[in-house]
Amino acid sequence: MRRERLSGAGRVTDEIIRLASSSKAKERNEAVKRLKNLKLGEADYSRILWQLLGMDNEYARRTAVKAVPVLLRNNRDIILFSKAVLQDESWQVREAGANILRNLTEVRGDTLKLLESYSRDRAPIVNRTAGDTMAHLHLKGLVDIKLVESLAKSSLPAERRTAAFCLRRLEKSRPEILELVREWALHGGENEKWTAVYALKLIGKNSRDAVEILKMVEGSHEVSRLKAKALREVGEE
């Protein structure tokens, strides 16, 4: 059982905890605002954030993680909080943990491993956020495209999904990404083709070129099945 309160917590802390634990987004946003506006010596907002993260209440944990980049802007704090929620039972908390990594100003070996851990998450929506985060960090010059390429070749569907979501996000600002996806779709290994088909499905909702590439893909039964599903989703079957 997680601890719900720290002994001796003051009324200010208690009220912030109450708001942060609310099912109402407006009240959770108010908790973040009050944390940000705490006067010096009134309470330790870092301590309160860790306290919230240790609670049974899922809303409290989500509030804590989402508040981190607002209150604690250095890389160390962001990484520590992100690591702390990797195994959280709530996909929404884990998604928040992947999302705050886009606030990093540098990425090193341990952080890359953390990104890879999120890319293996069992929830596709966390894969999506991890992919979006990777794309954001790549556009900032902090993550090499080689990370995406390695995920595209993975035997794990979750990692391939993450790569596809990253490619979808990158293609919006870098049209040349579609050429990379084309190469995988037509000449890559089976895992790369699977990743390409998934990415083309995502991109194809707004791109006729992506749909035309998708139609040309040939591969294993698994790739063919994913292709058929993708074509249905983009309105071609």
Secondary structure, DSSP 4 states (H G I P E B T S, - for coil): ------TT--HHHHHHHHHHT-S-HHHHHHHHHHHHTPPTTT--HHHHHHHHHTSS-HHHHHHHHHHHHHH--SHHHHHHHHHHTTT-S-HHHHHHHHHGGGG-S---HHHHHHHHHHHT-SSHHHHHHHHHHHHHHHHTT-S-HHHHHHHHT-S-HHHHHHHHHHHHHHHTT-TTHHHHHHHHHHHS-HHHHHHHHHHHHHHHTS-HHHHHHHHH----HHHHHHHHHHHHHTT--
